Amino acid sequence: MTSGRLPLGRKIVDLAGEPRPYLTAAERAELVRSCPAPYDRTLDAIVGLAFRTGRLFASRDRLEAATKLSRRALKYHRAWLVDHGYLIPQGGGHKGATARYLIAKPAERHTGPPPAWQKIADPELRAEALRMDL
């Protein structure tokens, strides 16, 4: 099968080409610019590690080396980025497993209350939930 053809005359599709990055340069700049210091440097390093797919699946040691932060500071920065909608947790992170995160695109970044809060039937309870500052 060195001719580049599969049986029955089907061509092989080249999937090894350079994929389009998850974030364009403008989206990446906007995302990092919207993030306050000192978290912007951490977010920039995370986006640099996950630029192709938008999914971060790096070990804690690799993140420490990329961000030049201590383990404790990195944990605090990641928690802040998740709380403010820059990273979306995708699972993992239990003992012996690497946590997975998805980078939120600037247009998709949700900064308001969770959509489920709009479904609260009691109007007073819903108003109180919307006033809460998480």
MDAnalysis code that builds the backbone (N, CA, C; Angstrom):
import MDAnalysis as mda
import numpy as np

u = mda.Universe.empty(402, n_residues=134, atom_resindex=np.repeat(np.arange(134), 3), trajectory=True)
u.add_TopologyAttr("name", ["N", "CA", "C"] * 134)
u.add_TopologyAttr("resid", np.arange(1, 135))
u.add_TopologyAttr("resname", ["MET", "THR", "SER", "GLY", "ARG", "LEU", "PRO", "LEU", "GLY", "ARG", "LYS", "ILE", "VAL", "ASP", "LEU", "ALA", "GLY", "GLU", "PRO", "ARG", "PRO", "TYR", "LEU", "THR", "ALA", "ALA", "GLU", "ARG", "ALA", "GLU", "LEU", "VAL", "ARG", "SER", "CYS", "PRO", "ALA", "PRO", "TYR", "ASP", "ARG", "THR", "LEU", "ASP", "ALA", "ILE", "VAL", "GLY", "LEU", "ALA", "PHE", "ARG", "THR", "GLY", "ARG", "LEU", "PHE", "ALA", "SER", "ARG", "ASP", "ARG", "LEU", "GLU", "ALA", "ALA", "THR", "LYS", "LEU", "SER", "ARG", "ARG", "ALA", "LEU", "LYS", "TYR", "HIS", "ARG", "ALA", "TRP", "LEU", "VAL", "ASP", "HIS", "GLY", "TYR", "LEU", "ILE", "PRO", "GLN", "GLY", "GLY", "GLY", "HIS", "LYS", "GLY", "ALA", "THR", "ALA", "ARG", "TYR", "LEU", "ILE", "ALA", "LYS", "PRO", "ALA", "GLU", "ARG", "HIS", "THR", "GLY", "PRO", "PRO", "PRO", "ALA", "TRP", "GLN", "LYS", "ILE", "ALA", "ASP", "PRO", "GLU", "LEU", "ARG", "ALA", "GLU", "ALA", "LEU", "ARG", "MET", "ASP", "LEU"])
u.atoms.positions = np.array([
    [0.818, -1.181, 0.000],
    [0.000, 0.000, 0.000],
    [0.865, 1.249, 0.000],
    [1.924, 1.219, -0.689],
    [2.783, 2.393, -0.775],
    [2.293, 3.410, -1.785],
    [1.275, 3.067, -2.560],
    [0.778, 3.983, -3.582],
    [-0.085, 5.096, -3.002],
    [-0.400, 5.052, -1.716],
    [-1.242, 6.074, -1.127],
    [-2.723, 5.811, -1.313],
    [-3.061, 4.624, -1.742],
    [-4.472, 4.274, -1.964],
    [-4.843, 3.095, -1.068],
    [-6.060, 3.144, -0.603],
    [-6.603, 2.040, 0.165],
    [-7.306, 1.096, -0.801],
    [-7.619, -0.123, -0.357],
    [-8.399, -1.009, -1.233],
    [-9.703, -0.342, -1.650],
    [-10.213, -0.704, -2.768],
    [-11.439, -0.175, -3.345],
    [-11.258, 1.254, -3.855],
    [-10.019, 1.709, -4.060],
    [-9.767, 2.984, -4.700],
    [-9.937, 4.215, -3.828],
    [-10.054, 4.083, -2.539],
    [-10.217, 5.251, -1.671],
    [-8.864, 5.862, -1.366],
    [-8.793, 7.194, -1.394],
    [-7.540, 7.894, -1.098],
    [-7.329, 7.992, 0.410],
    [-6.085, 8.012, 0.820],
    [-5.734, 8.235, 2.218],
    [-5.784, 9.728, 2.479],
    [-6.467, 10.120, 3.515],
    [-6.571, 11.527, 3.874],
    [-5.418, 11.851, 4.811],
    [-4.708, 12.910, 4.507],
    [-3.569, 13.311, 5.324],
    [-4.079, 14.069, 6.546],
    [-4.050, 13.398, 7.693],
    [-4.498, 14.022, 8.933],
    [-3.331, 14.547, 9.750],
    [-2.127, 14.334, 9.301],
    [-0.962, 14.728, 10.076],
    [-0.551, 16.172, 9.806],
    [-1.264, 16.887, 8.970],
    [-0.932, 18.273, 8.689],
    [-1.072, 19.137, 9.930],
    [-0.571, 20.334, 9.882],
    [-0.629, 21.242, 11.026],
    [-2.081, 21.670, 11.261],
    [-2.652, 21.338, 12.407],
    [-4.044, 21.697, 12.655],
    [-4.192, 23.183, 12.968],
    [-5.396, 23.675, 12.775],
    [-5.681, 25.056, 13.122],
    [-5.718, 25.168, 14.636],
    [-5.065, 26.158, 15.220],
    [-5.068, 26.264, 16.680],
    [-6.466, 26.545, 17.221],
    [-6.679, 26.159, 18.460],
    [-7.969, 26.335, 19.126],
    [-8.312, 27.816, 19.242],
    [-7.347, 28.620, 19.642],
    [-7.540, 30.065, 19.764],
    [-6.738, 30.775, 18.693],
    [-7.338, 31.758, 18.047],
    [-6.567, 32.581, 17.116],
    [-5.684, 33.504, 17.934],
    [-4.744, 34.164, 17.282],
    [-3.853, 35.089, 17.986],
    [-4.651, 36.221, 18.628],
    [-5.685, 36.701, 17.932],
    [-6.506, 37.781, 18.476],
    [-7.301, 37.312, 19.695],
    [-7.860, 36.081, 19.633],
    [-8.604, 35.541, 20.772],
    [-7.686, 35.322, 21.969],
    [-6.500, 34.816, 21.697],
    [-5.541, 34.585, 22.790],
    [-5.161, 35.901, 23.453],
    [-4.877, 36.927, 22.639],
    [-4.508, 38.237, 23.195],
    [-5.665, 38.829, 23.995],
    [-6.884, 38.698, 23.488],
    [-8.049, 39.229, 24.196],
    [-8.270, 38.509, 25.519],
    [-8.108, 37.188, 25.514],
    [-8.299, 36.397, 26.721],
    [-7.267, 36.763, 27.783],
    [-6.014, 36.875, 27.391],
    [-4.957, 37.201, 28.354],
    [-5.095, 38.650, 28.819],
    [-5.491, 39.546, 27.909],
    [-5.649, 40.964, 28.265],
    [-6.798, 41.156, 29.253],
    [-7.841, 40.342, 29.155],
    [-8.983, 40.484, 30.054],
    [-8.712, 39.915, 31.447],
    [-7.652, 39.157, 31.583],
    [-7.309, 38.525, 32.856],
    [-6.399, 39.459, 33.662],
    [-6.742, 39.754, 34.925],
    [-5.908, 40.667, 35.722],
    [-4.594, 40.018, 36.153],
    [-3.619, 40.868, 36.440],
    [-2.324, 40.399, 36.944],
    [-2.530, 39.889, 38.363],
    [-1.828, 38.927, 38.829],
    [-0.743, 38.133, 38.269],
    [-1.249, 36.893, 37.531],
    [-2.576, 36.736, 37.437],
    [-3.149, 35.535, 36.831],
    [-2.949, 35.509, 35.324],
    [-2.703, 36.669, 34.704],
    [-2.531, 36.721, 33.249],
    [-1.313, 35.928, 32.794],
    [-0.226, 35.983, 33.565],
    [0.974, 35.207, 33.199],
    [0.702, 33.709, 33.289],
    [-0.041, 33.296, 34.310],
    [-0.390, 31.884, 34.454],
    [-1.287, 31.443, 33.310],
    [-2.280, 32.258, 32.975],
    [-3.183, 31.916, 31.878],
    [-2.433, 31.854, 30.552],
    [-1.497, 32.774, 30.338],
    [-0.716, 32.773, 29.102],
    [0.113, 31.495, 28.983],
    [0.708, 31.049, 30.086],
    [1.494, 29.808, 30.069],
    [0.587, 28.605, 29.822],
    [-0.602, 28.602, 30.406],
    [-1.538, 27.500, 30.204],
    [-2.012, 27.463, 28.761],
    [-2.336, 28.624, 28.195],
    [-2.761, 28.678, 26.789],
    [-1.616, 28.228, 25.885],
    [-0.382, 28.552, 26.243],
    [0.766, 28.106, 25.463],
    [0.917, 26.595, 25.446],
    [0.547, 25.945, 26.547],
    [0.642, 24.482, 26.610],
    [-0.520, 23.797, 25.893],
    [-1.655, 24.472, 25.804],
    [-2.852, 23.851, 25.236],
    [-3.350, 24.591, 24.003],
    [-2.434, 25.146, 23.199],
    [-2.851, 26.014, 22.099],
    [-3.506, 25.256, 20.948],
    [-3.207, 23.987, 20.768],
    [-3.772, 23.255, 19.618],
    [-5.200, 22.801, 19.846],
    [-5.463, 22.238, 21.009],
    [-6.786, 21.658, 21.245],
    [-7.632, 22.463, 22.219],
    [-7.021, 23.335, 22.992],
    [-7.765, 24.074, 23.999],
    [-7.960, 23.280, 25.270],
    [-7.442, 22.055, 25.288],
    [-7.559, 21.200, 26.469],
    [-6.205, 21.107, 27.156],
    [-6.211, 21.373, 28.434],
    [-4.989, 21.305, 29.225],
    [-4.959, 19.971, 29.943],
    [-3.945, 19.193, 29.654],
    [-3.770, 17.888, 30.265],
    [-2.295, 17.745, 30.645],
    [-1.751, 18.783, 31.236],
    [-0.331, 18.795, 31.606],
    [-0.177, 18.416, 33.074],
    [0.943, 17.791, 33.379],
    [1.201, 17.418, 34.762],
    [1.502, 18.665, 35.586],
    [1.402, 18.516, 36.883],
    [1.668, 19.638, 37.789],
    [3.109, 20.114, 37.645],
    [4.049, 19.189, 37.457],
    [5.453, 19.572, 37.310],
    [5.675, 20.386, 36.039],
    [5.017, 19.983, 34.948],
    [5.165, 20.725, 33.695],
    [4.560, 22.125, 33.813],
    [3.420, 22.233, 34.507],
    [2.812, 23.546, 34.719],
    [3.684, 24.437, 35.592],
    [4.286, 23.837, 36.624],
    [5.189, 24.601, 37.485],
    [6.366, 25.151, 36.690],
    [6.920, 24.332, 35.804],
    [8.048, 24.783, 34.993],
    [7.625, 25.869, 34.004],
    [6.436, 25.742, 33.429],
    [5.977, 26.722, 32.436],
    [5.600, 28.050, 33.081],
    [4.998, 28.001, 34.263],
    [4.545, 29.238, 34.914],
    [5.582, 29.825, 35.863],
    [6.567, 29.023, 36.254],
    [7.592, 29.432, 37.221],
    [6.964, 29.852, 38.557],
    [5.966, 29.058, 38.966],
    [5.296, 29.283, 40.241],
    [5.497, 28.076, 41.143],
    [5.337, 28.300, 42.440],
    [5.393, 27.179, 43.373],
    [4.114, 26.361, 43.228],
    [4.135, 25.178, 43.819],
    [2.984, 24.288, 43.744],
    [1.740, 24.928, 44.372],
    [1.950, 25.574, 45.479],
    [0.836, 26.200, 46.182],
    [0.270, 27.384, 45.396],
    [1.154, 28.218, 44.849],
    [0.695, 29.368, 44.070],
    [-0.025, 28.912, 42.806],
    [0.482, 27.858, 42.172],
    [-0.154, 27.334, 40.965],
    [-1.559, 26.811, 41.279],
    [-1.703, 26.130, 42.412],
    [-3.014, 25.629, 42.813],
    [-3.978, 26.789, 43.029],
    [-3.517, 27.855, 43.659],
    [-4.346, 29.033, 43.907],
    [-4.719, 29.721, 42.591],
    [-3.764, 29.855, 41.684],
    [-4.024, 30.512, 40.397],
    [-5.016, 29.714, 39.552],
    [-4.847, 28.390, 39.520],
    [-5.787, 27.559, 38.755],
    [-7.192, 27.663, 39.330],
    [-7.312, 27.662, 40.653],
    [-8.631, 27.788, 41.283],
    [-9.255, 29.140, 40.930],
    [-8.460, 30.199, 40.925],
    [-8.978, 31.526, 40.579],
    [-9.435, 31.549, 39.121],
    [-8.653, 30.965, 38.222],
    [-9.016, 30.947, 36.805],
    [-10.293, 30.148, 36.560],
    [-10.498, 29.071, 37.311],
    [-11.730, 28.292, 37.186],
    [-12.908, 29.095, 37.734],
    [-12.734, 29.718, 38.898],
    [-13.812, 30.480, 39.522],
    [-14.268, 31.660, 38.665],
    [-13.370, 32.228, 37.886],
    [-13.695, 33.404, 37.088],
    [-13.955, 33.073, 35.621],
    [-14.085, 31.796, 35.287],
    [-14.548, 31.387, 33.972],
    [-13.499, 31.308, 32.881],
    [-12.220, 31.383, 33.207],
    [-11.176, 31.275, 32.186],
    [-10.873, 29.823, 31.850],
    [-10.991, 28.927, 32.837],
    [-10.778, 27.492, 32.645],
    [-12.042, 26.750, 33.048],
    [-12.363, 25.698, 32.305],
    [-13.529, 24.868, 32.608],
    [-13.014, 23.494, 33.010],
    [-13.258, 23.056, 34.259],
    [-12.767, 21.738, 34.675],
    [-13.450, 20.630, 33.892],
    [-12.663, 19.642, 33.468],
    [-13.169, 18.528, 32.666],
    [-13.033, 17.194, 33.382],
    [-12.639, 17.185, 34.630],
    [-12.516, 15.933, 35.376],
    [-11.078, 15.637, 35.726],
    [-10.889, 14.509, 36.364],
    [-9.553, 14.127, 36.811],
    [-9.185, 14.895, 38.064],
    [-7.920, 14.863, 38.399],
    [-7.432, 15.612, 39.532],
    [-7.467, 14.866, 40.856],
    [-8.013, 13.645, 40.866],
    [-7.978, 12.885, 42.101],
    [-6.581, 12.299, 42.282],
    [-6.363, 11.634, 43.371],
    [-5.026, 11.146, 43.691],
    [-4.450, 10.304, 42.551],
    [-3.310, 10.723, 42.049],
    [-2.619, 9.982, 41.008],
    [-3.079, 10.316, 39.599],
    [-4.058, 11.197, 39.452],
    [-4.560, 11.536, 38.121],
    [-4.310, 13.013, 37.828],
    [-4.125, 13.325, 36.569],
    [-3.905, 14.694, 36.154],
    [-5.252, 15.365, 35.905],
    [-5.410, 16.574, 36.442],
    [-6.652, 17.316, 36.214],
    [-6.683, 17.796, 34.764],
    [-7.877, 17.795, 34.190],
    [-8.050, 18.247, 32.811],
    [-8.902, 19.509, 32.811],
    [-8.511, 20.472, 31.968],
    [-9.237, 21.728, 31.860],
    [-9.428, 22.072, 30.393],
    [-10.517, 22.779, 30.099],
    [-10.773, 23.321, 28.782],
    [-10.644, 24.834, 28.892],
    [-9.951, 25.449, 27.955],
    [-9.800, 26.901, 27.970],
    [-11.065, 27.511, 27.379],
    [-11.659, 28.448, 28.093],
    [-12.886, 29.098, 27.624],
    [-12.513, 30.163, 26.600],
    [-13.173, 30.121, 25.441],
    [-12.945, 31.149, 24.426],
    [-13.536, 32.459, 24.936],
    [-12.957, 33.601, 24.517],
    [-13.456, 34.882, 25.022],
    [-14.951, 35.086, 24.772],
    [-15.441, 34.697, 23.621],
    [-16.863, 34.892, 23.306],
    [-17.755, 33.965, 24.126],
    [-17.228, 32.819, 24.531],
    [-18.010, 31.839, 25.268],
    [-17.851, 31.960, 26.780],
    [-16.981, 32.852, 27.214],
    [-16.717, 32.988, 28.646],
    [-17.952, 33.542, 29.339],
    [-18.457, 32.814, 30.312],
    [-19.667, 33.194, 31.022],
    [-19.272, 33.859, 32.325],
    [-19.640, 35.114, 32.496],
    [-19.264, 35.831, 33.714],
    [-20.443, 36.064, 34.637],
    [-21.664, 35.813, 34.187],
    [-22.852, 36.032, 34.999],
    [-23.161, 34.830, 35.872],
    [-24.363, 34.833, 36.443],
    [-24.758, 33.707, 37.290],
    [-24.968, 32.445, 36.459],
    [-24.866, 31.289, 37.076],
    [-25.089, 30.046, 36.344],
    [-26.491, 29.999, 35.742],
    [-26.643, 29.421, 34.549],
    [-27.961, 29.373, 33.908],
    [-29.015, 28.631, 34.734],
    [-28.587, 27.689, 35.556],
    [-29.545, 26.926, 36.362],
    [-30.271, 27.827, 37.358],
    [-29.652, 28.920, 37.755],
    [-30.290, 29.816, 38.720],
    [-31.526, 30.482, 38.132],
    [-31.599, 30.589, 36.817],
    [-32.766, 31.188, 36.184],
    [-33.993, 30.278, 36.306],
    [-33.770, 28.993, 36.619],
    [-34.865, 28.030, 36.704],
    [-35.453, 27.913, 38.103],
    [-34.968, 28.704, 39.060],
    [-35.499, 28.653, 40.417],
    [-36.926, 29.200, 40.383],
    [-37.879, 28.411, 40.867],
    [-39.294, 28.770, 40.742],
    [-39.690, 29.940, 41.643],
    [-39.201, 29.950, 42.867],
    [-39.579, 30.999, 43.807],
    [-38.880, 32.312, 43.431],
    [-39.621, 33.384, 43.102],
    [-38.986, 34.637, 42.653],
    [-38.084, 35.268, 43.707],
    [-38.474, 35.177, 44.986],
    [-37.641, 35.772, 46.035],
    [-36.327, 35.006, 46.186],
    [-36.427, 33.692, 46.158],
    [-35.224, 32.867, 46.267],
    [-34.313, 33.075, 45.057],
    [-34.915, 33.187, 43.843],
    [-34.125, 33.432, 42.638],
    [-33.413, 34.788, 42.722],
    [-34.131, 35.830, 43.184],
    [-33.527, 37.159, 43.312],
    [-32.378, 37.131, 44.317],
    [-32.551, 36.384, 45.415],
    [-31.485, 36.281, 46.414],
    [-30.270, 35.546, 45.834],
    [-30.518, 34.480, 45.059],
    [-29.422, 33.732, 44.441],
    [-28.675, 34.594, 43.442],
    [-29.390, 35.410, 42.686],
    [-28.731, 36.281, 41.715],
    [-27.945, 37.398, 42.374],
    [-28.337, 37.793, 43.597],
    [-27.589, 38.843, 44.320],
    [-26.319, 38.302, 44.963],
    [-26.238, 36.981, 45.159],
    [-25.078, 36.386, 45.832],
    [-23.827, 36.620, 45.016],
    [-22.750, 36.922, 45.677],
    [-21.464, 37.126, 45.014],
    [-20.609, 35.910, 45.257],
    [-20.440, 35.109, 44.215],
    [-19.615, 33.904, 44.358],
    [-18.241, 34.267, 43.956],
])
